[in-house]
């Protein structure tokens, strides 16, 4: 949907690939040590053992013993976005227009997931929640105090000092919270109802009135990024 935000989530799965396991061909893995990290595409074949990468070649990243290969974990990448429809009319994954969803397109929160498709790395798209019309995200930046605290050895204090819609590259390491604003819309028309409301989507500002017969509700919530903010809390 034009003007709506996209949320990309990347993480390495908690459970590592056991030495006796065979990587899935085409799946994406992350091998990391204290010295670096490497993204690898699974090659299948044989188990990784204690000396290999997920692609079958000899490991170059090792544990502290300098002999055993660093742990290998599946790399998850999920991309959340608002699409104009739930089920495209032509049976593909791309919304086409008024014919989608049986002639009444329903805006839908969807997710792209990086995975292996028949042994080839690719994306799978799936509806998550029908009736999500707009998604806007504000990022809370902790930029004060601007000097390192002796108790935490960190800048800032763990609390957001300002919210922005698009952090500068240098500010991403200072993001300590995320404020999510979205509009949910009924998937069914309401007889003799006209939506004349406006909806405040945080820093993105108000939208509406839509002047249609679909009832809507505005939701807002804030998520704290504990890994970053927790380290910055100044002891009292």
RODO-2510 file (C-alpha; in nm, 4 decimals, decimal comma):
residues 236
     n   res          X          Y          Z
     1     x     0,0000     0,0000     0,0000
     2     x     0,1510     0,3363    -0,0990
     3     x     0,2664     0,5450     0,1974
     4     x     0,2729     0,2586     0,4494
     5     x     0,5831     0,1380     0,6329
     6     x     0,7735    -0,1888     0,5941
     7     x     0,9250    -0,3692     0,8911
     8     x     1,2277    -0,5960     0,8331
     9     x     1,3285    -0,8368     1,1115
    10     x     1,6569    -1,0276     1,0922
    11     x     1,7900    -1,2672     1,3555
    12     x     1,9880    -1,5867     1,4009
    13     x     1,7879    -1,8729     1,5508
    14     x     1,8760    -1,9592     1,9102
    15     x     1,9473    -2,3289     1,8466
    16     x     2,2619    -2,3909     1,6454
    17     x     2,3029    -2,6542     1,3770
    18     x     2,4316    -2,9679     1,5502
    19     x     2,7486    -3,1250     1,4110
    20     x     2,5513    -3,4348     1,3112
    21     x     2,2930    -3,2364     1,1121
    22     x     2,2936    -3,1825     0,7380
    23     x     2,2234    -2,8223     0,6245
    24     x     1,9134    -2,7803     0,4093
    25     x     2,0081    -2,7066     0,0498
    26     x     1,9284    -2,3453    -0,0322
    27     x     1,8585    -2,2459     0,3283
    28     x     2,0430    -1,9402     0,4595
    29     x     2,2717    -1,9772     0,7623
    30     x     2,4909    -1,7531     0,9756
    31     x     2,8237    -1,8723     1,1143
    32     x     2,9687    -1,6309     1,3682
    33     x     3,2510    -1,6021     1,6172
    34     x     3,3942    -1,3175     1,8251
    35     x     3,6114    -1,2277     1,5242
    36     x     3,3465    -1,2062     1,2553
    37     x     3,0392    -1,3492     1,0854
    38     x     2,9605    -1,5051     0,7514
    39     x     2,6316    -1,5671     0,5696
    40     x     2,6271    -1,9083     0,3998
    41     x     2,3879    -2,0961     0,1711
    42     x     2,3298    -2,4566     0,2778
    43     x     2,4671    -2,7160     0,0385
    44     x     2,3110    -3,0291     0,1897
    45     x     2,5118    -3,3437     0,1280
    46     x     2,6838    -3,4348     0,4524
    47     x     2,6729    -3,3254     0,8139
    48     x     2,8684    -3,0124     0,9027
    49     x     3,0755    -3,1932     1,1671
    50     x     3,3131    -2,9676     1,3586
    51     x     3,5216    -2,8364     1,0690
    52     x     3,2845    -2,7112     0,7986
    53     x     3,0690    -2,4258     0,6850
    54     x     2,7019    -2,4745     0,5947
    55     x     2,8044    -2,4723     0,2266
    56     x     3,0362    -2,7700     0,2795
    57     x     3,3679    -2,5881     0,2500
    58     x     3,6267    -2,5785     0,5331
    59     x     3,5409    -2,3415     0,8172
    60     x     3,7322    -2,0169     0,8608
    61     x     3,5580    -1,9032     1,1809
    62     x     3,6346    -2,0981     1,4969
    63     x     3,5461    -2,1210     1,8637
    64     x     3,7907    -2,0153     2,1335
    65     x     3,9838    -2,3425     2,1014
    66     x     4,0850    -2,2378     1,7488
    67     x     3,9986    -2,5860     1,6193
    68     x     3,6226    -2,6376     1,6305
    69     x     3,4159    -2,4523     1,3732
    70     x     3,2021    -2,1672     1,5082
    71     x     2,8345    -2,2450     1,5624
    72     x     2,6069    -2,2306     1,2585
    73     x     2,2527    -2,0994     1,2975
    74     x     1,9665    -2,0523     1,0537
    75     x     1,9362    -1,6880     0,9519
    76     x     1,5756    -1,5710     0,9641
    77     x     1,4615    -1,2710     0,7607
    78     x     1,0970    -1,1639     0,7843
    79     x     0,9590    -0,8607     0,5986
    80     x     0,6182    -0,7321     0,7113
    81     x     0,4185    -0,5021     0,4827
    82     x     0,0630    -0,3941     0,4039
    83     x    -0,0698    -0,5278     0,0745
    84     x    -0,3819    -0,3999    -0,1074
    85     x    -0,5432    -0,7460    -0,0971
    86     x    -0,5374    -1,0839     0,0720
    87     x    -0,5828    -1,3205    -0,2253
    88     x    -0,4876    -1,1901    -0,5732
    89     x    -0,7375    -1,2668    -0,8467
    90     x    -0,4848    -1,4261    -1,0820
    91     x    -0,3594    -1,6807    -0,8260
    92     x    -0,0131    -1,5263    -0,8004
    93     x     0,1359    -1,3389    -0,5048
    94     x     0,0815    -0,9893    -0,6486
    95     x    -0,2387    -0,7909    -0,5969
    96     x    -0,3818    -0,6858    -0,9334
    97     x    -0,6780    -0,4569    -0,8644
    98     x    -1,0555    -0,4542    -0,8105
    99     x    -1,0959    -0,8247    -0,8964
   100     x    -0,8850    -0,9385    -0,5977
   101     x    -1,0542    -1,1072    -0,3003
   102     x    -1,3616    -1,1957    -0,5049
   103     x    -1,4180    -0,8402    -0,6196
   104     x    -1,3782    -0,6687    -0,2809
   105     x    -1,0044    -0,6210    -0,2064
   106     x    -0,9150    -0,6466     0,1623
   107     x    -0,5966    -0,4669     0,2760
   108     x    -0,3823    -0,7256     0,4517
   109     x    -0,0679    -0,7429     0,6618
   110     x     0,1619    -0,9919     0,4886
   111     x     0,5042    -1,1392     0,5514
   112     x     0,7883    -1,2295     0,3205
   113     x     1,0096    -1,5058     0,4609
   114     x     1,3540    -1,5986     0,3314
   115     x     1,3730    -1,9755     0,2951
   116     x     1,4579    -2,2666     0,0675
   117     x     1,2116    -2,3424    -0,2124
   118     x     1,2888    -2,6729    -0,3803
   119     x     1,6541    -2,6380    -0,2869
   120     x     1,6799    -2,2797    -0,4142
   121     x     1,7008    -1,9736    -0,1884
   122     x     1,3908    -1,7591    -0,2294
   123     x     1,0999    -1,5777    -0,0681
   124     x     0,7662    -1,7137     0,0469
   125     x     0,4806    -1,4679     0,0971
   126     x     0,1891    -1,5309     0,3313
   127     x    -0,1055    -1,3287     0,4684
   128     x    -0,0732    -1,2601     0,8428
   129     x    -0,3792    -1,0501     0,9335
   130     x    -0,6651    -0,9449     0,7054
   131     x    -0,7983    -0,5923     0,7442
   132     x    -0,4775    -0,4004     0,8237
   133     x    -0,4978    -0,0815     0,6192
   134     x    -0,2032     0,1264     0,7359
   135     x     0,1188     0,0692     0,9303
   136     x     0,3499     0,3447     1,0540
   137     x     0,6557     0,3015     1,2751
   138     x     0,8372     0,5614     1,4871
   139     x     1,1834     0,4903     1,6287
   140     x     1,2887     0,6125     1,9741
   141     x     1,6498     0,7343     1,9841
   142     x     1,8515     0,7608     2,3050
   143     x     2,1053     1,0383     2,2414
   144     x     2,1453     1,1943     2,5873
   145     x     2,3568     1,2116     2,7937
   146     x     2,6064     1,2349     2,5077
   147     x     2,8966     1,1333     2,7316
   148     x     2,9843     0,7812     2,8432
   149     x     2,8541     0,6996     3,1929
   150     x     3,1231     0,5458     3,4179
   151     x     2,8749     0,3021     3,5763
   152     x     2,7511     0,1505     3,2495
   153     x     3,0356     0,2390     3,0116
   154     x     2,7575     0,3385     2,7688
   155     x     2,6257     0,6584     2,6157
   156     x     2,2672     0,7601     2,6969
   157     x     2,0459     0,6292     2,9751
   158     x     1,8260     0,3695     2,8023
   159     x     1,5254     0,6001     2,7553
   160     x     1,4248     0,7521     2,4203
   161     x     1,4930     1,1260     2,3933
   162     x     1,3335     1,1771     2,0528
   163     x     1,1207     0,9779     1,8071
   164     x     1,1849     0,9842     1,4324
   165     x     1,0395     0,8049     1,1312
   166     x     1,3712     0,7414     0,9562
   167     x     1,6833     0,7258     1,1770
   168     x     2,0131     0,8343     1,0243
   169     x     2,2672     0,5574     0,9792
   170     x     2,4629     0,6775     1,2851
   171     x     2,1454     0,6691     1,4978
   172     x     2,0457     0,3051     1,4440
   173     x     2,2707     0,1876     1,7282
   174     x     2,0891     0,4349     1,9553
   175     x     1,7364     0,3082     1,8836
   176     x     1,5971     0,1853     2,2180
   177     x     1,2233     0,1622     2,1416
   178     x     0,9791     0,1266     1,8552
   179     x     0,6351     0,2864     1,8492
   180     x     0,3929     0,1029     1,6191
   181     x     0,0747     0,2654     1,4856
   182     x    -0,1726     0,0860     1,2622
   183     x    -0,5317     0,0966     1,1437
   184     x    -0,7461    -0,2155     1,1405
   185     x    -1,0499    -0,2115     0,9140
   186     x    -1,3555    -0,4364     0,9082
   187     x    -1,3624    -0,6789     0,6185
   188     x    -1,7380    -0,6288     0,5801
   189     x    -1,9398    -0,3210     0,4847
   190     x    -2,1703    -0,1696     0,7478
   191     x    -2,5050    -0,0604     0,6072
   192     x    -2,5762     0,3141     0,6264
   193     x    -2,2400     0,3820     0,7943
   194     x    -1,9984     0,6503     0,6716
   195     x    -1,6516     0,6751     0,8257
   196     x    -1,5887     1,0456     0,8794
   197     x    -1,3129     1,0003     1,1406
   198     x    -0,9468     1,0915     1,1165
   199     x    -0,6744     0,8682     1,2618
   200     x    -0,3462     0,9935     1,4081
   201     x    -0,0623     0,7633     1,3007
   202     x     0,2125     0,9068     1,5204
   203     x     0,4746     1,1126     1,3422
   204     x     0,3181     1,0221     1,0079
   205     x     0,0287     1,2461     1,1072
   206     x    -0,3465     1,2078     1,0585
   207     x    -0,5160     1,0187     0,7762
   208     x    -0,8803     1,0268     0,6708
   209     x    -1,1643     1,0742     0,6647
   210     x    -1,2126     0,7807     0,4308
   211     x    -1,5870     0,8407     0,3796
   212     x    -1,6545     0,4731     0,3172
   213     x    -1,8739     0,2102     0,4848
   214     x    -1,5946     0,0165     0,6550
   215     x    -1,5538     0,0571     1,0322
   216     x    -1,1961     0,1090     1,1514
   217     x    -0,9953     0,1186     1,4728
   218     x    -0,6623     0,2830     1,5442
   219     x    -0,4072     0,0885     1,7513
   220     x    -0,0772     0,2118     1,8967
   221     x     0,1855     0,0454     2,1129
   222     x     0,5491     0,0807     2,2111
   223     x     0,8075    -0,1980     2,2254
   224     x     1,1294    -0,1534     2,4203
   225     x     1,4483    -0,2920     2,2659
   226     x     1,5855    -0,4467     2,5827
   227     x     1,9206    -0,5593     2,4435
   228     x     2,0168    -0,1975     2,3778
   229     x     1,8258     0,0002     2,6408
   230     x     1,8954    -0,2400     2,9282
   231     x     2,2722    -0,1975     2,9013
   232     x     2,2342     0,1803     2,9155
   233     x     2,0242     0,2082     3,2313
   234     x     2,2113     0,4192     3,4850
   235     x     2,1992     0,2672     3,8371
   236     x     2,0246     0,4883     4,0908
***
